[in-house]
């Protein structure tokens, strides 16, 4: 789904796991958060999880564990996209 400003929202895919791992720690100011992220969200909960991206860059993600969701779903927003209105 094309959203505003050249951003695209779509369901997460298993191939997004490595993309998120590559940026996750820097998005959290260097904290080692990637160790807490399970591949399960990307392989089993694709229909309830999302990424937002431009043509070249991952801008954010929201991973939700099935219908009803997890108590605290993993989510992240690029430091670049924080300056934009999503």
Secondary structure in CASP SS format (residue, H / E / C, confidence):
PFRMAT SS
TARGET T0000
AUTHOR 0000-0000-0000
METHOD secondary structure of the structure
MODEL  1
X C 1.00
X E 1.00
X C 1.00
X H 1.00
X H 1.00
X H 1.00
X C 1.00
X E 1.00
X E 1.00
X E 1.00
X E 1.00
X C 1.00
X C 1.00
X C 1.00
X C 1.00
X H 1.00
X H 1.00
X H 1.00
X H 1.00
X H 1.00
X H 1.00
X H 1.00
X H 1.00
X H 1.00
X H 1.00
X H 1.00
X H 1.00
X C 1.00
X C 1.00
X C 1.00
X C 1.00
X C 1.00
X C 1.00
X H 1.00
X H 1.00
X H 1.00
X C 1.00
X C 1.00
X C 1.00
X H 1.00
X H 1.00
X H 1.00
X H 1.00
X H 1.00
X C 1.00
X H 1.00
X H 1.00
X H 1.00
X C 1.00
X E 1.00
X E 1.00
X E 1.00
X E 1.00
X C 1.00
X C 1.00
X C 1.00
X C 1.00
X E 1.00
X E 1.00
X E 1.00
X E 1.00
X E 1.00
X C 1.00
X C 1.00
X C 1.00
X C 1.00
X C 1.00
X C 1.00
X C 1.00
X C 1.00
X C 1.00
X C 1.00
X C 1.00
X C 1.00
X E 1.00
X E 1.00
X E 1.00
X C 1.00
X C 1.00
X C 1.00
X H 1.00
X H 1.00
X H 1.00
X C 1.00
X C 1.00
X C 1.00
END
